[in-house]
Amino acid sequence: MAKYFNVNGLCRPEKHYMVDLSSRLEQIKRMVDNGDYFTINRGRQYGKTTTLNALAEYLRKDYEVVSLDFQTMDTMSFDGVQNFVAAFAGELLDSVGDFPEGIEEQFLEFVEGTARINSLNALFRVIKSWCGKLDQGGGVDH
């Protein structure tokens, strides 16, 4: 199949004509490596989703990449901290293939409502523990 200009949604380099993103991806990776924050904001059809998907692939060799879509969460998920924590933990469980030992069970406790404390602080402690295990080489082999 010949390449064509895609004007509806995610562009894939093997199927669509598109701008070379390599210099942008390198620039963003330097920011990630430095621990900097960044935003990607433009109008419709400027390649935000395409850039984020390309960035995820570009970073996978050095980082654990998690892609979450808050549009899949219903409005009740945002009604109170406990609902949000449970929904967020559920999104992580659905999005991440493998967790280091013990982490998946802790996220599941938030979803099931069996966590001792179902708060953002408790959720952030589990995420921090997860990141610590990844930094120690306790991550999943890719």
C-alpha positions in Angstrom: 0.0 0.0 0.0 1.4 3.4 -0.9 1.8 6.1 1.7 -0.7 8.8 2.0 -1.4 12.0 4.0 -3.4 11.2 7.1 -5.6 14.0 8.3 -7.6 12.0 10.9 -5.8 10.9 14.0 -2.5 9.1 14.7 0.1 9.1 11.9 2.3 6.0 11.5 5.5 6.5 9.6 5.2 3.2 7.7 1.8 4.2 6.3 1.7 8.0 6.3 3.7 10.9 5.0 4.9 12.9 8.1 7.5 15.2 9.4 10.7 13.7 10.7 10.4 13.9 14.5 13.9 12.7 15.4 15.2 16.1 16.5 12.1 16.8 18.6 12.3 13.4 20.2 16.0 13.9 21.1 15.2 17.3 22.5 12.4 16.0 24.7 14.5 13.0 25.8 17.2 15.4 27.0 14.5 17.1 29.1 13.3 13.8 30.5 16.9 12.7 31.3 17.4 16.0 33.2 14.1 15.5 35.1 12.6 18.6 33.5 8.9 19.0 32.9 7.5 19.7 29.4 4.1 20.2 27.8 2.9 19.6 24.3 0.1 21.9 23.3 -1.1 22.9 19.9 -4.3 23.1 18.0 -6.1 20.2 16.4 -4.2 18.1 13.9 -0.7 19.4 14.8 0.6 16.0 15.7 0.4 16.0 19.5 -0.8 12.4 19.7 1.6 11.3 17.0 4.5 13.0 18.9 3.5 11.4 22.2 3.3 7.9 20.7 6.6 8.3 18.9 8.1 9.6 22.2 6.8 6.6 24.1 8.6 4.3 21.6 11.7 6.4 21.6 12.0 6.3 25.5 11.1 2.6 25.9 14.7 1.4 25.7 15.7 3.6 28.7 12.5 4.1 30.7 9.4 2.3 31.8 6.7 4.1 29.7 3.1 4.3 30.9 0.4 5.7 28.8 -2.9 6.6 30.5 -6.0 7.9 29.0 -8.2 9.8 31.5 -11.0 10.0 28.9 -11.7 6.3 29.7 -12.5 7.1 33.3 -16.2 8.0 34.0 -17.2 11.1 35.9 -17.8 9.2 39.1 -14.0 8.4 39.1 -13.4 12.1 39.7 -16.0 12.4 42.5 -13.8 12.3 45.6 -10.3 11.3 46.4 -11.0 7.7 47.1 -12.9 7.2 43.8 -10.1 8.8 41.9 -7.3 6.8 43.6 -9.2 3.6 42.9 -9.8 4.6 39.2 -6.2 5.7 38.8 -4.8 2.5 40.2 -7.2 0.6 38.0 -5.9 2.5 34.9 -2.3 1.6 35.9 -3.2 -2.0 36.3 -4.8 -2.0 32.9 -1.9 -0.2 31.2 1.2 -1.7 32.7 2.0 -5.3 31.7 4.3 -6.4 34.5 5.1 -4.8 37.8 8.1 -5.6 40.1 7.2 -8.0 42.9 4.6 -6.7 45.4 3.6 -3.6 43.5 0.7 -5.0 41.5 -0.9 -6.3 44.7 -0.7 -2.8 46.3 -2.4 -1.2 43.3 -5.1 -3.9 43.4 -5.8 -3.1 47.1 -6.8 0.5 46.0 -9.1 -0.8 43.3 -10.8 -3.4 45.5 -11.1 -0.9 48.4 -9.1 -3.1 50.8 -6.2 -0.6 51.1 -5.5 0.4 54.7 -5.6 4.1 53.6 -7.1 5.0 50.2 -5.6 8.4 49.7 -3.4 10.2 47.1 -0.5 10.1 49.6 -0.8 6.4 49.9 -1.0 6.0 46.1 2.0 8.2 45.6 4.0 6.1 48.1 3.2 3.0 46.1 4.3 4.8 42.8 7.5 6.0 44.5 8.2 2.4 45.7 7.5 1.1 42.2 10.0 3.7 40.7 12.5 2.8 43.4 12.4 -0.8 42.4 12.8 0.1 38.7 15.8 2.2 39.6 17.3 -0.7 41.5 17.1 -2.9 38.5 13.9 -4.6 39.8 12.1 -3.7 36.6 10.8 -6.1 34.0 13.1 -7.1 31.2 12.0 -5.9 27.8 
